[in-house]
């Protein structure tokens, strides 16, 4: 059982570095779906991060978002 009330699955697409052009699916926990979406949008817009989040799914509710 997770300590986070909102567990998500997300796909990241690498735009630079050794993994450039590859996608990777990962899971992470957040306090809320809104916090997860804010995190994904911030990461995707940051020039300091070598990947963008392309989509994310709330594993409890099935809610889905693209970025």
Buried (B, 14 or more C-beta within 10 A) or exposed (E): EEEEEBBBBBBBBBBEEEBEEEEEEEEBEBEEBEEBBEBBBEBBEEEEBBBBBBBBBBBEEEBEBEB
